[in-house]
Amino acid sequence: MSLKRIFGLYNRLNRALSSIWTKSIYYVTDKANWSFYWDGYYITLGLRERLGLCAHVIDDPWRLKRQIIHFGDRYAYLGGPFSNLHPSNHVFLTWFHGDPADSNPEMQNLFAALPEAAGYVEKIVVTCRISRQVLVNIGIPESKITTIPLGVDLAKFFRPTQEYRLDTRDKLAVPKDVICIGSFQKDGVGWEDGRDPKLVKGPDVFLEVIENLNTHYKNLLILLTGPARGYVKQGLERLRVPYIHHFLSHYQDIVRYYHALDLYIITSRCEGGPKSLLESWATGVPVVSTKVGVAADIIQHGKNGLLAETEDVRSLTDHATELIENASLRDACRRQALEDVKQFDWPIIAEQYYKQLYRPFLK
């Protein structure tokens, strides 16, 4: 029997015994190596290492009894169906973002299911004030909602030295003399080419901002990661703005891509985070963002980043120009962001999950 198979059997046995003898925390994600999974990875890791709790990431919670089950993947819970979970469990749900006015049928189905589903959960976790208000507006009681922000792994996401940064740019084929702007989100529909835009992420707005910047700066280079970037790539080709796109098989490989950047631009219309804000801060990359998600909560305009209203292409362009041209502003935002991001280290966020959610149910 292979060592891998032995470890697999050991883990399954350990989980089975945990469900019988102890109350554990099970964080539910989808099977994709993407955002939901890494939230669960860091939350459960923090619960185990910082607090000594029994916590696991799983994708099939439906047979569990007398456990704490946290659905980081709302699609799994709301389409479960949620009523099939054994009533002895204590259930939590994370709702990152969404707009009831969004005509997307998938989003409409989520909002339609949420009011009934909320009756089966102890708490719904949101990451920002905007998402909290959306849920209150559709009738979710405030007592059911807890706000806990996203986190960042400060052990892996760090500010590089200038020498390290230049070496990273060289390895990624990013010339020293270009203005390198990052966009690392999934902003196309589906998981393939993504030629149809996911407008909630603002890829059309991003292209308009780049088009404006390109009239003043002929040395732009756009660094892209993530799946489904076809719409943005086609747009950049139309604008004749060079880009580099790498699809990363492992999320944590993204750190060195931040190390190559001069600026990160967030143009989303709706967000729960985005994670790219905290990751940019941790790696010393100045940020321009629309007033969405966590960005609207924690960016202090002119102090640790620059903010614009959603779809305000002119302000986004002007703010990006300010950070490119004004070294004093750029350095001040970078310094303050590096200080502010310390409170979002994943072990600290994991402890908030314990104190605000799980502690009463582990006694």
Protein Blocks (a to p, Z undefined) as FASTA:
>chain_A
ZZklmmmmmmmmmmmmmmmmpccddddddfbdcfklmmmmmmmmmmmmmnopacdddfbf
klgghiacddfblmlmmmmpmmlpcfkbccddddfbdcfklmbfklmmmmmmmmmmmmmp
fbdcdfbfklmmmmmmnopafklpccddddddfklmccddfklmmmmmmmnopafkbccd
ddfbdfbehjbnomaccfknommmmmmmmmmmmmmmccbccddedehilmmmmmmmmnop
acdddddfbfklmmmmmmmpcbdcdfbfbdfkbmklmmmmmnopacddddehjllmmmcg
hkloccddehilklmmmmmmmmmmmmmlmmmmmmmmmmmmmmmgfklmmmmmmmmmmmmm
mZZ
